[in-house]
Amino acid sequence: MNFTSVASTMFEMWKHAVENDLIPQTVCLLGAPGIGKTSACRELANLQTEYMKSKGIPENAVCEVRDLSSSLPEDLGGLPYRDGDTTRYAPQSMIRNVCEPTSYGVLVLDDLPAASTAVQVASRQISLEHRVHDHHISRKVMIVVTGNRREDKSAASTLPAHFRNSVLMLTVEPDFKAWETWAHDNGIDQLVTQFLTFRPAYFSQLPKDADQQGAFATPRTWTMLGRLLDVARKTNNLHEMSAGLVGAGVTGELVAFELLRTQLVPPEKVLADPEGALPDRNALKGHPDRMTAMVTGLADAAINKAKGEKGTKAYVQYLVALAYITEVGGREYVGVSISTFLSHRGNFAKLREAVPEAKQKDSRVQGMMVALSQCFTSTGSK
């Protein structure tokens, strides 16, 4: 399951339990490192908050995340104290928060397969019985366990059979398109998304793919790099900072792609005057990296220009420029550009409105319409 499907499925499970006064089913999310398992739980909390606020509950959902790989058993079970002739346990504040009867949200037990045996034992009581000793977790709190698989080569152990037989096991797969939209919304540098459009195999690697320093590329490290690229450029340390996050091998191609982007005619100029800005289209032909950089850049340029306009002028220009570029460079790049346009929140309805005017303005648009109509057909419901 991808990120969006996992988050929405867990929310529907939680909502069903709340509406029927049931204890939510515990979920175990398994997948490669850094692909967004914990982030899916935070998205679940956002969906829970929206739902409860629609019901008149002003408080936000609780989202408590406990990293089990660095935890001790008492971090979960609490510390023992004597109460007369009875031993009781004082829970940590995290557990107390989710045990309040009015609390709702999600408790994330992160990286269970990498935890010590004692911590795994303490986690199983929480996961399977929805309680910590005498403290019962709110019926409106969903428990989600996350972890890597043994095949991910990340020092993960196999979870006990009775645990696996008592929780809903879901495998989370890397989802570039969902991450790309999130990255655009959160200001991640466009170099990252454009490069990964060109080299999608680098989106999510495994620990076995790490370089000599131990760095390897995952959605998590790409996010970190995207937020540091301004600093990397200002300090002239793009290669060093990139290698420290996504690995030396990937960095070599990323730096080359960045250099290529700076040497291309700016997509904004191509958008405004395709033939004047790029009279020799053959410079792009046969070069997938150049074509990817240009058509994804055109999509971003059109979206940015359209923000200050009321009509469809920017989208007409986009279609004309895209038709001009792909007539020589290859119509298969139409889909690449349209995919970027959609992932980056381009207005698809206005793009469709712009098609007739674009066809009248430039006959080349008509020649692009077969590929373009296929994009419209596959994405028209979005």
C-alpha positions, 0 to 999 in steps of 0.5 A: 500500500502507498502512503495515501492509501495507508493513512486513509485506511487507518483513518477509516478503521479508527472512525468505524471503531469510534462510531461503534464504541469499539477499541481500534484494531492495532496496525503494524506498518512494515517497510523499508527505512525512511519511506514515511511510515511514521509520517503516515501516522501523523497524517492519520492524526491530522485526519482524526483532528479534522473529523473530531472538529467537524463534530464540535471537538476543539482539541487536536488529536494526540500523536505520541511517537515512541522510538522503541529502538532507543527505549528501555522497558520502563519508558513504556511500562513506567516505574514501580512504586509501593501502594500498601501491599501492592506494587503499582506502576507510575506511567510516563507522561506519554502514556498518561496522555493517551490514557485520558478517557477524553483523549483521541488520536494515535500512539505510535510504537516506532521501530519495534523489530529493532527494539530489545527483547524486553522492550518488545515484551513491554510493547506487546501488552500495549499493542494487544491489550490496549493498556499499560498495567492498570492504565487503560488507553483511551478507546479513541486512540489507535495504536500503530506499530512500525518497523523495517523488514528483515529483507530490508537489511536494517538489523530488524528481527522477526516479530513473534508469531502470536503478535503477528497473528493479533495485529493487522499487518500492512506493508508500506511501499515508496510512493514518489507521486504522493511524496512529490506533492507533499514536497511541493507543498512544503517548499522542498527545492525543485532540484530534488523532485526534478532529479527524481523524476529523471532517476526514480530508482534513487527515490528509496534505497536500502541500507545495503545500497549505502556508500562507504560512509553509510549514507543511502537515499530515502524519502527522509534523506531527500527531504532533509537535502531539499531543505538544505540546498540553499545552504549547500549552494551558498557555501559551495558544499552541494557535493559534500552535503548531498553525499552525507545524506543520499550517498556518494554515488547518487550525488555524482548524478545529482550534481551533474543534473544541477549543472545541466539545469543551470546551462539550459535556457530558463524554462520561464523564457521558453514558456514566454517565447519557445522559438525565440528562447530555444531556436535549436530544439535538437540540443535537447533531442536524445538527452533524457536528462535535458528533456526531463529538466526542461519539461518539468521546469515548464510545468513549474513555470506555468503554475507559478505564472498562473498564480498572478493571472485570472484567465488561462494565458499561462496554460495556453503558453504552457501547452504551446511550449510543451508541444514545441519542445516535445515535437522534436524531443519526444512526445513521451515527455508530455506525460512526464510534464503533465504528471509534474503539473498535477503533482505540483497543484496545477489547475487541471480544469483550466489546463483543459479550458486552455486546449482549444485556444492553444490549438488555434495559436499553434498547429503543433499542439494538435500533433501533441493531442494524442499523448495529451488526451491520454494524460487527460483520460488517466488523470481526469478524475483527480 
